[in-house]
Amino acid sequence: MIKKIGVIALFAALLGSQSAAASWAQDQVVGVAYGETEVEALNEAYFEGFRSRLELVASDEASGQVGDRFRRDFERSNLEFRNRYFSLDTAERCLPEDARFLCEIAGQFNSSALRNDLAAVLGGQAYTFVASAAESDDPRASFVVDQLTGEFAIYNHRILFGATSREAIRNESANFSLAIYEASFSVFEFDRYLGRSSGSLTIRFRLLDLEGGETLAVEPIVVTASVTGSNASANEAMLVEQLSSRGAVEIAATVNAEVATYADRRNSISEASNLAELGRDAFSVRAVGVNRRDRDSREFLRYLRDALNAMEGVDDVETDFDASSETATVVNFTAPADLNPDEMIDRFYEAFDYLESFYADYFGQQEFEIGY
């Protein structure tokens, strides 16, 4: 088993003279992972590095469906994935540990590519935001606002300030209000022995749906950074630029994720209302242990869809790709609102009676589960 000193040596060799704080520097990424084989450990190290950057711009979505979507892309072609997000000179190092391997990668990360791809994943409808920023005694606060226009454009949104925002409100052409009521920088610390300055930026904002008056987000955003250089004054200018840029990136990503979720919720409510008027409801069946990319699983899913389509009163049968994963596939359908879950389970058992290990259950909330 590798001793702690061995792990430290691995990290030091990879990072060379880089400080630990440099991993937070613009576009720098580090990833560490274990694996049963060296190839597996190296692949996982790359994805861990990617996920650390995804968390910065996608927040909780990195652990949800958005993260799953990128994971599927990675597993489909990890070489293509690496080439898109990681520099060609990314350093790689692996060490054996008992029957496993420990690998680490360190290099430059293509943040622009990630933001563009994230916009496509989270995106959808473009919205118009009217923005306002509280007056601040710190002139540096304006740097954050200046960065927002470009970041929102990545998601195909428009953000308006001043007279244009007031006109949009009068014309009822704006969708959301974004009020930034604090953008405060910490006291920057300068270590003259290491030649490094570090600091943080706290941004507080409120996101409001103008149509319904619902507050969608009020959480603060805190970003940190450090830069190297022997001139404290020059370091401060670079820190303000880095922190402002990073803060704008996080605001734009958070806002886009919130409005996308909100839009999905409103669409679901609207669809549910339309179905209710017809006396119907939306249901789903989760096929556990079924990977839609596996040949045998594809056959099972085809039979499941055929079985659902053959059931009286069942319509709109389709695979829910966003809710599916490598370990389960979700199929949605609509049926009469007064559907009896027990009768539906009986139908499943009748359709799959050729599978001795088949099971079906109902968990409430219009969700069934089957497996074999």
N, C-alpha and C positions, 0 to 999 in steps of 0.2 A: 504494500500500500504506500502511495506517495505520501511523504511527510509534508508538513506544512511548508517547510523550507523549499521543497521541490516545487510546490504550486507557486510560491512567491518568485522563485527563479524563473518559472515559465512566464509569469506575467511581466516580470522585469525585462526578460529577453524580448518579449513581443513589443512592449511599449517603449523600450529604450529609455531615452531621457524624458519622455512625456510624464507629466505629473498626473495624479489621480484626477485632479480637477479638469484636466484637458479633455477627458471623455465627455465633458459637458460643452466643450468648445464647438463652434459651428461646424457641422457636418462630420464630426469625429464620432466613430462608433466602435464599441467593444462588445463581443459576445462570447460567453463561456457556457459549455454544456458537456455532459457525460453521454456516452453511448456504448452499446455492446460491441460495436466495431468502430474502427477509426473513421470510416466514411460516415457512419451514422452520427458519431459525436461531432464531426466537422460540420455536417449539414445542420445539426441542431444548434451549433454555435452561431452559424450564420443567421438562422431564424431568430435566435434569442437576441442577436444584435439588431435585427430588423424590428422585432417586437418592442425593443426598448425605445426605438425612434417612433414607432407607431403610437405608443402610449403617450408620447409627448404631444401629438397632434390630434389624437382620437379619443383620449381619456378612457372612460370605461368601455367604450365600443371596441377597444383593442382586445378585450377578453370576451367579447360577444360575437355576434354574427359577422361583424366587420373583420375581426381577427380570423375567424373561421374562413372567410372568403379569401383572404391573403394566404392563409395556410394551404388552401386547396390549390391556389396558383403556384405556391412554392413546391408542393408535392408533384404537381403536374410536370414541372420542368425546373428543378432547382438551379441548374446551370444558367438558364435564361434569367431566372429570378436574381441570381447573384450578379450577373452582368448588368442588370438594370439598376440595381440599388447600391452595389458596392464597387469601389474602384478596383482596377486591375492589379494594383500593387498592394492590395490588402494582405497583411501578414497572417500566416497560419502557423500554428504550433500545436502538436499533440504529444501527450505522454501516456504510457500505459499505467493503469492502476488496477491491480488484481486482474480480474477477467474483463475489465472495462477500460475505456479510454477517456481522458480528459482533454478537450480541445478548446482553444481560444483563437479568436480572430480579432484583428485590430486594423482599422483603415478609415478611409473617407467614405461618407454616405451621401447618396444623391437625394437630398431632402426635397428638391423641386419635383423629382419624379414621383416621390411618395405623395406629396400634396396633390399633384395632378391626378394620380390614380385614386387617392382617397376621395377626391371630389366626384369622380365617376361612380365610385361605390356608394357614397352617401348622398350623392346629388339627386337630381330629379328636377323638380320645378324650381325655376329661378324666382327669387323674391326681391322686393325693394324694402330697404331698411332706412328709417329716418334716425339719425344719430345726434346725440348731444354730449358734450363733455363739460363737466364742472370746471369753473375757473380755478387755476392753481397758482400758488406763489412760485412753484418750481417750473421754470420755462422748459425744462426737459420733458415734462409730461406731454407736451405737444408732439414729441417724436412718436409716441404710441399711436395717436390719432392719425398722423401722417401715413403710417404704415398700413392702416386698416383697409383703405380703398383697394390696394393691390391684392391683399389677402382675400377679401370678399369676392373679387373678380375671378379668382381661381375657382370658386364654387358657382360661378355665373350669376352671383347676386350683385345688386347695386346698393351702395351705401351713400346716403345723401346727408349733407350738412347745411346749416344756415338757411338761407332764403329758399333754396331748392327743396329742402326737407319740409319747410312750412307750406310750400306750394303743393307738395305731394300729399300732405295731410288734408289740405283744403279740397284737392281733387279726388280724395279717397283712393289714390293710386299706390299708397304704401301699405305694406303688409305687417311690418313689425317695427317696434321702437327699440333702439339700443341706447341706453343712457349710461355713460361712463362717469361715475361720480367720484372716483379716486384712482390716481396713477402715481404711486409714491415709490421713489427709489430709496433703498437703504443707504446707510453710510458705507461708502466703498472703502474696503480695507486694502492697504498696500503693504506687501511684504518685500522690503527692499533687499533682503538676503536672497530670496527666491526670484525676485524680479517679477512679481505677480500681483495683480489686483483682482479682487472678487467683490461681488455684491448681488443684490436681488431687487426685483421689482414686484410690487403688489398692485393688482388691478381689480377694482370692484365695479361691477356693472349690473344692470338690470335689463333683461330681455322681456318685452311685452308684446302680446298679440293684439294688434290694434282693433281687429274686428270683434273679438270676444272679450277683450280686456283681461285675459289670463296671463299671469306672470309665469314665464317658462324657465327662467334661470336667474339666480341672484348670487351664485357662489363666487367667491373671490378666486383669482388666478395668481399664483405666485411662481415666478421663474427666477432662476439663478444662473450666473455665468462667471467665468474667470478668464482673464487675458494675461499674457506674459509681456513684459517690457520693463525697461529700467526707468521710464519716464512716467511718473504717476499721473500727470495731467493728460498725457496722450492716452494712457490706459483708460482713464475716466471717459474720454470721448468714445473710445471703442466699446466700452462696457455699456454706455447709454444706447449706442446703436444696436449692439447685440441683444440687450434686454428688451428694447422696444420692438425689435423685429420678432423675437421669440414670443413676446407677449401678444403681439398682433396675430401671430400664427395660431396661438392657443385660443384666443378669443374667436377667431374666424372658424376654427375647427369645432369648438364647443357650440357656438351659435348654429352652425350648419347641422350638427348632429341633433341639437334640440329641435330645430324647425322641421327637420326631416322626420323625426320621431313624432312630433306634433301633427304633421301632415298625415302620416300613416294612421295615427289615432283618429283623426277627424274623418279620414276616408273610411276607416273601419266602422266608425259610428254611423256614417252615412249609408254604407253598404248594409249594415245590420238593420238600420231603419227601413231601408227598401225591402229587405227580405222579410222583415216583420209584417209589413203591409201585405205581403203575399202569403203570410202564414208559414214562412220557412225560416231556417236558421243555418248558420255555417258550422260545419263539423270538421274534425280532422282525425286521421288514424296514423299513429306513429308505428312504423314497422321496425322493431328493435333488431339489431344485428344484421340489418340489410343495407348494404352499400350500393348505391345505384350505378357505380362504375364497375362493379363486379358482374361477370357474365351470369352466374347462377342467380344473383340477386335481381338482375334485370328481368330474368324470366319470372321470378316471384312477383315483382312489381307489376309486370304486364298482366299476370293473372289476377292480382289484386284490383287493378284498374278495371279489368274486364268484369270481375265479380261485382264491383260497386256499380258499374254502369248497367248491369243486368238487374240490379235491385230496384223494385218498384219505389218511385218517389225520389230516387237519388239522381242528382244532376251535378253539372259543373265539376267533374272529377279532374283534378290536376295535381301534379307534384309541386310541393312547396320547397323550392330549391334553397331559399334563404333559411328556412327553419330546419333543413336537413343537414346531416353531418356524415362522417365516414362510418359511424356506428349505428345510425338510424336514419330512415327516410320517412318524411312526412307527406301524406297525401291528403289534400283537402277536398271536401265535397259539400253540397247543400242538400238538405232533406227537410221534410215537414217539421215544424217547430215542436210538435208533440211526439216526435220520434221516441219510441220506447227503447232505452239502452239495452235492456235484456234481450229484446227481440233482435236488435242489431247484432249483439254478440252471438246469438243463435245462428244468424245468417253467416257470420264469419266462420263459425265452426262447420257449418254445412258446406261452405265453399272450399274449405281447406281440410276436409275430413281425411284426405289422403296423406296428410302429415301427422304422424303419431305424436310428435312433440309440440304440435301447434297449441298456442294459447291465445286468448283474447280477454281483455278487461276494459273497464270504463272508469275513468278517474274524475268525472265531473267536468264542468266547463266545456262541454261538447267535444271532449278529447278521448278517443279510444286508443288502446295499445294492443298490438299483436306481435307475435314472435314465434319462432320455431327452432 
